[in-house]
Amino acid sequence: MSEGDPAAGLSTHELLSRLQSRVDAARGSRDRIHSLLEAVLSVGRELELSQVLRRIVEEATVLVDAEYGALGVIGEENRLSEFIPVGVSDERWAAIGELPVGHGLLGELIRHPEPLRLAELSEHPESYGFPPHHPQMHSFLGVPIRVRGQVFGNIYLTQKRGAAEFDAEDESVLLTLAVAAGIAIENSRLYEESRRRERWLAAGSEVTNSLLSGSPRAEVMALILEHAGANVPSDLAMIAVPVEGAGKLRIVLATGDEGERHHGAFVPAREGYLGVALTHPGPSGSSDIESDPRSEGDTARWAGFGPAVAVPIGSGAVVRGVLLLTRKKRSLPFSAAESESLTAFAHQASLAMELAERRRDAERTALLEDRDRIARDLHDLAIQRLFATGMTLQSAQRFVTHPQAEQRLRRAVDDLDATIKIIRSTIFGLRTHGTAGVGSSGLRSRVAQAVEAAAASLGFPPALRVEGLVETRVPVPLADHVVAVLVETLSNAARYARADSVDVHLRSASGRLTLTVTDNGVGIPGDAVFSGLHNLEERARESGGSLEISAPAGGGTRVAWSAPLTPERSADRPPP
């Protein structure tokens, strides 16, 4: 050995001891590197975010030989939204009480996301706020976890085993694990996001299919609430809908804690948390619904509940209800991703409702149009032929001298009249069945009744023809004018025409409604006063239409009253 060799003068035993310590150190470093690699692989195996977070802090405590460990997730306003402890029993955590929110030393690492290593935790100026029953802690090591360059949370470790404090190697190992943890958390987030999207897509598809298949509204609302509660965990979920004309909301569905207490309750439509959420275009979130200013006057309803989110079901002027989810106090608040997903789901459900309503309206219109066609064919083909046959038989009675034959002819004519009435009743049923709320208010039926009523004064039933969609296209005010004009015209025909045939033709086409009444009488005498003429003209003027009275080539009188289906408002007439 040379004179400058540090091993000079050492005995063989001492040299062997130093060599052994270096070998042990090398073996320890190798074992630690192996443990770090195992920890990295272990953290990367998990996909559920909650499992990933717990595995991170568990592996961290093992790697640096810490007695206690925790992982804090940073939420809104730089406060801890989640805190996962390791090394403390459930009984002790229950005794400690509420989880930390990020004050004291925990907040120091949030405000300054850099590695922090302390030999004595209590000597740091930010070391305060330990609650009763908290275990004694001295050495401390904390490092941040970054995901895509943003601080996600922090790993906190205390009480180094077998040493007074954590060393630089512990810090280096923990920083390496934090990098791997950031990658694992990002993978877990992507995995959960894909699963969440799949669940929401499946939920939206099921709601849409249910609506389009004609399921009752109550079943669809229950399905919306079921999927919302399944995809966004909550303790209480409810749907409230407006009560028409009452200025209130009714909670039609409520599931979860105390759901029965809320089911069927009425709340103001413009006040309270639900009322405000109904008119708010986006999600209405709250960290504590019980003490939220929007819950003023209704705080008893939300006693014991904390985080809440409510979204309207609908958009713009058409809002069909409001969906609310809430959690118990001390629970995690609803994240922005949860609120956005819930809003998108509610909007999709409202679009599906609107689509289903329009589809039902189209089907109903098609049904009414089909009934219109059937009724028109029955009238134009069947009734007219039966009526002509009856007239032929009736005229043939004068040539029959045998009493029994005449009686049989009379019976046949009566049977034809009865058949015509039955067919007319069927036509009226086709026109009026299921048309409640339709703008025409049963115009065809009203016209037919007016024609039948005039038969007594005329001495014969007038012929009636109806063309076009008078049941679905004619507004109620215009229908009232048409019936009044028809009654007046038939009355004058009975008084002055001395006719044996009157033809009534109602036609809706090209945006106009035309009523034509033609008789084969003597016309209106020059000395007669057409008492209803002024009324007919006035009704035509109010409807933006016209009135024409003429004499057909074969004699008689022809009255044509016409008006647009959507009359233009007169400049000198105020709006209705």
PyMOL commands that set and color helices and strands:
alter all, ss='L'
color gray80, all
select helices_A, chain A and resi 12-45+49-63+76-78+90-96+104-111+121-123+168-212+217-231+259-262+272-279+293-295+299-302+336-399+403-432+443-458+470-473+476-497+533-542
alter helices_A, ss='H'
color red, helices_A
select strands_A, chain A and resi 66-74+80-86+116-118+140-147+150-160+236-243+248-256+266-268+284-286+305-315+318-328+463-467+502-509+512-519+546-550+557-564
alter strands_A, ss='S'
color yellow, strands_A
deselect
rebuild
show_as cartoon
